[in-house]
Amino acid sequence: MSGSDVFQSAFVAAVGLRFTEVTSTRVRGEIQLGPGHHTPWGVVHGGVYATAVESAASVGASAAVADRDQVAVGVANSTDFLRPITSGTVEVVAEPVQQGRNHQLWQVTVTSISSDKLIARGQVRLANVPATGLPSTLGQQL
């Protein structure tokens, strides 16, 4: 699916991450960064990048197991902050390293659109779990 808000949550929306492509093997999104994302020192907070990394990986991994009535939940997130920025649009791209029956590993890059420089990168290990009984972001049981 392309440009889908199906995987959007209030938390992800608050960070400003907007998905532009969602498939079982790639997720793309963008965040328009500005003062609302800053630390007290005036640069974008690393938590924004950690959120983007985990969210993009979780969305792609969940898309990969949706046909099995499963979702993927993060069990480990390692995000590296490579260079500080104060504003601009970043592109978030997530792709799988490994997709197994029980676990998945996804890598994610966060790149400045204006400079084409890597701002952050991360990887997320996820567990595939049954979706039955979990509340969805739309307030209904899956």
Secondary structure, 3 states (H helix, E strand, C coil): CECCCCCCCHHHHHHCCEEEEECCCCEEEEEEECHHHECCCCCECHHHHHHHHHHHHHHHHHHHHHHHCEEEEEEEEEEEECCCCCCEEEEEEEEEEEECCCEEEEEEEEEECCCCCEEEEEEEEEEEEECCCCECCCCCEC
